[in-house]
Amino acid sequence: MTHHYAPENNAPQRRWSALVPRLVADGVEVTVIAPPPHYPAGHRDDLTSEHAPGTVTSGEHGETVYRVRFREHGQGLRSRSIDQAVAALDSAWLGLRLFRSRASRPDVIVSTAPGLPSIAAGWLLGLLLHVPHVIEMRDAWPDLIHASGMLRNGQTRVSTKRRVLTLVADRVLTWLQRSAAVVVTTTDSFAEVLRSRRVQQVEVIRNGAPLDKLEPLAPPAPTSDALHIAYVGTMGRSQGLDVAIRAAASASALGIPVELRFVGGGADEDELQTLAQTLGAPVTFVGRVPVGDIVDHYRWADTVLVSLRDWAPFEWTVPSKTYEALALQRHVSAVVAGETAGLITSVHAGDVVSPGDDAALALLWGRLARHREQLAVGPAGREWAMDHANFDELALSYLRLLKSVAA
């Protein structure tokens, strides 16, 4: 049960589009319950009837995909939450109808967040069908609700009603995590946070990268007219990409030749473009590109930007694009703290600056522009990715986990 599935192109979809074919190849019968693709716009991207609510299709990898109702939404928290709740309720209702006979019931139910209402839908379905429920927490919820300021919804203060509702949601989500057969996280640090909250069964199955398609790139040229910096991924509030634009503008003002390229899209893209124009920053926005073209942008880059805001829950997060950079043996300019910072440092895959510190980032890029030999990174990062972020191994870990839960 998920709020995001192919043909959407986002982190939850990419994870399961990599895991599902491997599970199917091992003989697992996979049924997916999801709304039609409508991320990130909030309305249906695909206007064909194939993905309309109520349809049943055979997925690309042999899975069966049932589409449920959803509600078109804007960028506000309330609007997105209603959409997720509508999809979750219809998912639970559909699941009850699909699996009401014992012969048709699944051995295990997996619900993945975001969105958070999918967790409650999975719990309800598992309870009524007497089937074990596995929760996959891709991000540090509910902590991100508070850290991100989304409760304020643009206001200077949080209303009492919103505080009460959030407190209830926090406690319900923690109770659901404790009630699950297993909670899957994507980082060791968030797993430890959940264990500290008396969530007994927690397993780590990291995000991954298509390592079989990512060969190490040749090191950057020893000389260049400018330092090439690429960011590949989502442009949302979580990434804090205004810091990189300010750093690029500062570096340029100091006479440091840098070129910053954004590849992807997201809710903050227009705002970031406006900021770049206002500052006269040397920034190019490429937009979304086909998956097969992404490596070309990594090849152009001398260093790959990985960035998160200075929100405490992000210390328990590792962006999935980090693994791509490691696999390609590209230097990483990491504007992060916590587990990601420790990973980059431990495998000597790049340099780390504190989140929000555009001055330090500008200084880093100035040093790299002057000393391009520091852009060369060794194989340790790729070796780590092969051992810990290989989808073949991750799928095997998931399969073992699901079999143990279903036994």
C-alpha positions as CSV (number, residue, x, y, z in Angstrom):
1,M,0.0,0.0,0.0
2,T,1.6,3.2,-1.2
3,H,0.7,6.7,-2.2
4,H,3.3,6.8,-5.0
5,Y,3.8,4.2,-7.7
6,A,5.0,4.0,-11.3
7,P,4.7,5.8,-13.7
8,E,5.4,8.5,-11.2
9,N,9.1,9.3,-10.9
10,N,10.1,10.0,-7.3
11,A,12.1,8.4,-4.5
12,P,9.3,6.0,-3.1
13,Q,8.5,4.9,-6.7
14,R,12.1,4.3,-7.7
15,R,12.7,2.2,-4.6
16,W,9.7,-0.1,-5.2
17,S,10.2,-0.1,-9.0
18,A,13.6,-1.6,-8.2
19,L,12.5,-4.0,-5.5
20,V,9.3,-5.4,-7.1
21,P,10.9,-7.1,-10.1
22,R,13.5,-8.8,-7.9
23,L,10.7,-10.0,-5.5
24,V,8.6,-11.2,-8.4
25,A,11.7,-13.0,-9.9
26,D,12.0,-14.8,-6.5
27,G,8.4,-16.1,-6.8
28,V,6.6,-13.4,-4.7
29,E,3.1,-12.5,-5.8
30,V,3.0,-8.7,-5.4
31,T,-0.2,-6.7,-5.3
32,V,0.0,-2.9,-5.3
33,I,-2.8,-0.6,-4.1
34,A,-2.1,3.0,-5.0
35,P,-3.9,6.1,-6.3
36,P,-3.3,7.3,-9.9
37,P,0.0,9.1,-10.6
38,H,-0.5,12.7,-9.5
39,Y,2.9,13.7,-8.0
40,P,4.1,16.5,-7.8
41,A,1.5,18.6,-9.5
42,G,-1.4,17.3,-7.4
43,H,-3.5,16.4,-10.4
44,R,-3.4,13.4,-12.7
45,D,-0.3,13.5,-15.0
46,D,-1.6,10.6,-17.1
47,L,-5.0,11.3,-18.5
48,T,-5.4,7.8,-20.0
49,S,-7.9,5.4,-18.5
50,E,-5.2,2.8,-17.7
51,H,-4.4,4.4,-14.4
52,A,-7.8,5.8,-13.5
53,P,-9.3,5.0,-10.1
54,G,-11.0,1.6,-10.1
55,T,-8.7,0.1,-12.8
56,V,-6.7,-3.1,-12.4
57,T,-3.6,-3.5,-14.5
58,S,-0.6,-5.8,-14.8
59,G,2.5,-3.8,-13.9
60,E,5.7,-3.7,-15.8
61,H,7.3,-6.4,-13.6
62,G,4.4,-8.8,-13.3
63,E,2.8,-7.2,-10.2
64,T,-0.9,-6.5,-10.1
65,V,-1.8,-2.8,-9.6
66,Y,-5.1,-1.6,-8.3
67,R,-5.8,2.1,-8.5
68,V,-7.9,3.9,-5.8
69,R,-9.6,7.2,-5.4
70,F,-7.6,10.4,-4.6
71,R,-8.3,14.1,-4.3
72,E,-6.5,16.7,-6.3
73,H,-4.5,18.9,-4.1
74,G,-2.4,22.1,-3.9
75,Q,0.9,22.6,-2.0
76,G,-0.7,23.2,1.4
77,L,-0.4,20.7,4.2
78,R,-4.2,20.4,4.7
79,S,-4.8,19.8,1.0
80,R,-2.1,17.2,0.7
81,S,-3.3,15.5,3.9
82,I,-6.9,15.2,2.7
83,D,-5.6,13.7,-0.6
84,Q,-3.6,11.1,1.3
85,A,-6.5,10.3,3.7
86,V,-8.9,9.8,0.8
87,A,-6.5,7.4,-1.0
88,A,-5.8,5.6,2.3
89,L,-9.5,5.1,3.1
90,D,-10.2,3.8,-0.3
91,S,-7.2,1.5,-0.2
92,A,-8.4,0.0,3.1
93,W,-11.9,-0.5,1.7
94,L,-10.6,-2.0,-1.6
95,G,-8.3,-4.3,0.4
96,L,-11.2,-5.6,2.5
97,R,-13.2,-6.4,-0.6
98,L,-10.2,-8.0,-2.5
99,F,-9.0,-10.2,0.3
100,R,-12.2,-11.0,2.2
101,S,-11.8,-14.8,1.5
102,R,-9.1,-16.6,3.3
103,A,-7.8,-18.1,0.0
104,S,-7.1,-14.7,-1.5
105,R,-5.5,-13.1,1.6
106,P,-1.9,-11.9,1.4
107,D,0.8,-13.4,3.7
108,V,1.9,-9.9,4.7
109,I,0.9,-6.3,4.2
110,V,3.5,-3.6,3.6
111,S,2.5,0.1,3.9
112,T,5.1,2.7,3.0
113,A,5.2,6.4,4.1
114,P,4.9,9.0,3.0
115,G,1.9,9.4,3.0
116,L,1.3,8.8,6.6
117,P,-2.4,7.8,6.3
118,S,-1.2,4.7,4.3
119,I,0.2,3.4,7.6
120,A,-3.1,3.5,9.3
121,A,-4.8,1.9,6.3
122,G,-2.3,-0.9,6.4
123,W,-2.8,-1.4,10.1
124,L,-6.6,-1.6,9.8
125,L,-6.4,-4.0,6.9
126,G,-3.9,-6.2,8.8
127,L,-6.1,-6.1,11.9
128,L,-9.3,-7.1,10.1
129,L,-7.7,-9.7,7.9
130,H,-5.5,-11.1,10.7
131,V,-2.4,-10.6,8.5
132,P,1.0,-9.2,9.8
133,H,1.6,-5.6,8.9
134,V,5.0,-4.2,8.0
135,I,5.6,-0.4,8.1
136,E,8.2,1.2,5.9
137,M,9.3,4.6,7.2
138,R,11.3,6.3,4.4
139,D,11.6,9.5,6.3
140,A,11.8,10.5,10.0
141,W,8.1,10.9,10.7
142,P,6.5,12.2,12.8
143,D,9.6,14.3,13.8
144,L,9.7,16.1,10.4
145,I,6.2,17.6,11.0
146,H,7.6,19.8,13.8
147,A,11.1,20.4,12.4
148,S,9.8,21.6,9.0
149,G,7.4,24.2,10.4
150,M,4.6,22.8,8.2
151,L,2.3,23.1,11.2
152,R,2.5,26.9,10.9
153,N,1.4,26.7,7.2
154,G,2.8,30.1,6.6
155,Q,1.6,31.7,9.8
156,T,3.8,33.0,12.6
157,R,2.1,30.9,15.3
158,V,0.7,27.4,15.5
159,S,-3.0,27.3,16.5
160,T,-4.0,25.4,19.6
161,K,-6.2,23.2,17.4
162,R,-3.3,22.3,15.1
163,R,-1.1,21.6,18.1
164,V,-3.6,19.2,19.6
165,L,-4.2,17.4,16.3
166,T,-0.5,17.0,15.8
167,L,0.1,15.7,19.3
168,V,-2.6,13.1,18.7
169,A,-1.1,12.2,15.3
170,D,2.3,11.8,16.9
171,R,1.1,9.4,19.5
172,V,-1.1,7.5,17.1
173,L,1.8,7.0,14.6
174,T,4.2,5.9,17.4
175,W,1.5,3.5,18.6
176,L,1.1,2.1,15.1
177,Q,4.9,1.7,14.8
178,R,5.0,-0.2,18.1
179,S,2.0,-2.4,16.9
180,A,3.6,-3.4,13.6
181,A,5.2,-6.8,13.0
182,V,8.3,-4.9,11.8
183,V,9.2,-1.3,11.0
184,V,11.6,-0.9,8.2
185,T,13.8,2.2,8.1
186,T,16.4,3.3,5.5
187,T,19.1,4.4,8.0
188,D,20.7,3.1,11.1
189,S,20.3,6.3,13.0
190,F,16.5,6.5,12.6
191,A,16.3,2.8,13.5
192,E,18.0,3.7,16.8
193,V,15.6,6.6,17.4
194,L,12.6,4.2,17.0
195,R,14.1,1.7,19.3
196,S,14.6,4.4,21.9
197,R,10.8,4.9,21.6
198,R,10.1,1.3,22.5
199,V,9.5,0.2,18.9
200,Q,10.7,-3.4,19.4
201,Q,11.0,-4.8,15.8
202,V,13.0,-2.4,13.6
203,E,15.1,-3.5,10.6
204,V,17.2,-1.3,8.3
205,I,16.9,-1.8,4.5
206,R,18.5,1.2,2.9
207,N,17.6,3.1,-0.2
208,G,19.6,1.9,-3.1
209,A,20.9,2.8,-6.6
210,P,20.9,1.0,-9.9
211,L,24.6,0.0,-9.4
212,D,24.5,-2.4,-12.3
213,K,24.0,0.6,-14.6
214,L,26.4,3.0,-12.9
215,E,30.0,2.5,-13.9
216,P,32.7,4.7,-12.3
217,L,33.3,7.9,-14.2
218,A,36.7,9.2,-15.3
219,P,38.1,11.7,-12.8
220,P,37.4,15.4,-13.6
221,A,39.9,17.1,-16.0
222,P,43.0,18.6,-14.2
223,T,42.2,22.0,-15.7
224,S,38.9,23.7,-16.5
225,D,37.5,27.2,-17.1
226,A,35.1,26.7,-14.2
227,L,34.2,24.3,-11.4
228,H,31.1,22.4,-12.5
229,I,28.6,21.6,-9.7
230,A,25.5,19.4,-10.3
231,Y,22.5,18.9,-8.2
232,V,20.3,16.0,-9.3
233,G,16.9,15.4,-7.6
234,T,13.9,17.1,-6.0
235,M,13.8,20.8,-5.4
236,G,11.7,21.1,-2.3
237,R,11.8,22.7,1.1
238,S,13.7,19.8,2.6
239,Q,16.8,20.3,0.4
240,G,17.5,24.0,1.3
241,L,18.9,24.6,-2.1
242,D,18.8,28.4,-1.7
243,V,22.1,27.9,0.3
244,A,23.8,26.5,-2.8
245,I,22.5,29.4,-5.0
246,R,23.8,32.0,-2.4
247,A,27.1,30.1,-2.3
248,A,27.5,30.2,-6.1
249,A,26.6,33.9,-6.2
250,S,29.2,34.6,-3.5
251,A,31.9,32.6,-5.2
252,S,31.2,34.3,-8.5
253,A,31.4,37.7,-6.8
254,L,34.8,36.8,-5.5
255,G,36.0,35.9,-8.9
256,I,35.8,32.1,-8.4
257,P,34.6,30.5,-11.7
258,V,31.7,28.2,-10.8
259,E,28.7,26.8,-12.7
260,L,25.9,25.3,-10.8
261,R,23.4,23.1,-12.6
262,F,20.1,21.9,-11.2
263,V,18.6,18.8,-12.8
264,G,15.1,17.9,-11.6
265,G,12.1,19.7,-10.4
266,G,9.9,20.3,-7.4
267,A,7.7,22.7,-5.4
268,D,10.6,25.2,-4.8
269,E,11.8,25.4,-8.4
270,D,10.2,28.7,-9.4
271,E,11.3,30.3,-6.1
272,L,14.9,29.1,-6.6
273,Q,14.9,30.4,-10.2
274,T,13.8,33.8,-8.9
275,L,16.5,33.8,-6.3
276,A,19.2,32.9,-8.8
277,Q,18.1,35.8,-11.1
278,T,18.0,38.2,-8.3
279,L,21.5,37.4,-7.1
280,G,22.9,37.0,-10.6
281,A,24.1,33.6,-9.6
282,P,25.8,31.3,-12.3
283,V,23.0,28.8,-12.1
284,T,21.3,26.7,-14.9
285,F,18.0,24.9,-14.4
286,V,17.7,21.9,-16.8
287,G,14.4,20.6,-15.5
288,R,13.4,16.9,-15.4
289,V,15.2,14.6,-17.8
290,P,14.8,11.0,-18.8
291,V,16.5,8.5,-16.4
292,G,18.9,7.5,-19.1
293,D,20.2,11.0,-19.5
294,I,21.1,11.6,-15.8
295,V,24.5,10.1,-16.0
296,D,25.5,12.7,-18.6
297,H,24.9,15.4,-16.0
298,Y,27.0,13.5,-13.5
299,R,29.7,13.2,-16.1
300,W,29.6,17.0,-16.7
301,A,30.0,17.6,-13.0
302,D,33.2,18.0,-11.1
303,T,31.4,17.7,-7.8
304,V,27.9,16.6,-7.0
305,L,25.8,18.6,-4.5
306,V,23.9,16.7,-1.8
307,S,21.9,19.1,0.4
308,L,19.5,19.0,3.3
309,R,18.2,21.7,5.7
310,D,19.4,22.0,9.2
311,W,16.4,20.1,10.7
312,A,17.3,17.6,13.3
313,P,15.4,14.7,11.7
314,F,17.6,15.0,8.7
315,E,20.5,13.9,10.7
316,W,18.8,10.5,10.5
317,T,18.4,10.6,6.7
318,V,20.6,9.7,3.8
319,P,19.3,11.1,0.4
320,S,19.2,8.3,-2.1
321,K,21.2,10.3,-4.7
322,T,24.1,10.1,-2.3
323,Y,24.5,6.4,-3.3
324,E,24.5,7.3,-7.0
325,A,27.4,9.8,-6.5
326,L,29.3,7.2,-4.5
327,A,28.8,4.5,-7.2
328,L,30.0,6.9,-9.9
329,Q,33.0,7.9,-7.9
330,R,32.2,11.6,-8.2
331,H,33.3,14.0,-5.5
332,V,30.4,15.1,-3.2
333,S,29.8,18.6,-1.9
334,A,27.7,17.6,1.1
335,V,25.7,20.2,2.9
336,V,24.5,17.8,5.5
337,A,24.9,16.6,9.1
338,G,24.4,13.4,10.9
339,E,24.5,10.0,9.2
340,T,25.1,11.4,5.7
341,A,28.0,13.5,6.8
342,G,29.5,10.6,8.6
343,L,29.2,8.4,5.5
344,I,30.8,10.9,3.2
345,T,33.7,11.5,5.6
346,S,34.3,7.8,6.4
347,V,34.7,6.7,2.8
348,H,36.6,9.9,1.7
349,A,34.0,10.7,-1.0
350,G,34.0,14.4,-0.7
351,D,33.8,17.4,1.6
352,V,31.1,18.3,4.2
353,V,29.9,21.7,5.3
354,S,27.2,22.4,7.9
355,P,23.6,22.8,6.6
356,G,22.7,26.4,5.9
357,D,26.3,27.7,5.8
358,D,26.5,29.3,2.3
359,A,29.8,31.0,3.2
360,A,31.5,27.8,4.0
361,L,30.2,26.2,0.9
362,A,31.5,29.1,-1.2
363,L,34.9,28.7,0.4
364,L,34.8,25.0,-0.3
365,W,34.1,25.5,-4.0
366,G,36.8,28.1,-4.2
367,R,39.3,25.6,-2.8
368,L,38.2,22.9,-5.2
369,A,38.4,25.3,-8.1
370,R,42.0,26.2,-7.2
371,H,43.1,22.6,-6.3
372,R,41.2,20.4,-8.8
373,E,43.4,17.4,-7.7
374,Q,41.2,17.3,-4.6
375,L,38.2,16.4,-6.8
376,A,39.6,12.9,-7.4
377,V,38.1,10.3,-5.0
378,G,39.1,6.7,-4.5
379,P,37.0,3.6,-4.8
380,A,36.0,3.3,-1.1
381,G,32.7,5.1,-1.7
382,R,31.7,2.8,-4.6
383,E,32.8,-0.2,-2.6
384,W,30.6,0.9,0.3
385,A,27.6,1.4,-2.1
386,M,28.1,-2.0,-3.6
387,D,28.0,-3.6,-0.1
388,H,25.1,-1.5,1.3
389,A,23.0,0.0,-1.5
390,N,22.9,-2.7,-4.1
391,F,19.2,-3.4,-5.0
392,D,19.9,-7.1,-5.5
393,E,21.1,-7.4,-1.9
394,L,18.4,-5.1,-0.6
395,A,15.7,-7.1,-2.3
396,L,17.1,-10.3,-0.8
397,S,17.1,-8.7,2.7
398,Y,13.5,-7.6,2.2
399,L,12.5,-11.1,1.0
400,R,14.1,-12.7,4.1
401,L,12.3,-10.2,6.3
402,L,8.9,-10.7,4.7
403,K,9.2,-14.5,4.9
404,S,10.1,-14.4,8.5
405,V,7.2,-12.1,9.3
406,A,4.8,-14.3,7.3
407,A,6.0,-17.6,8.9
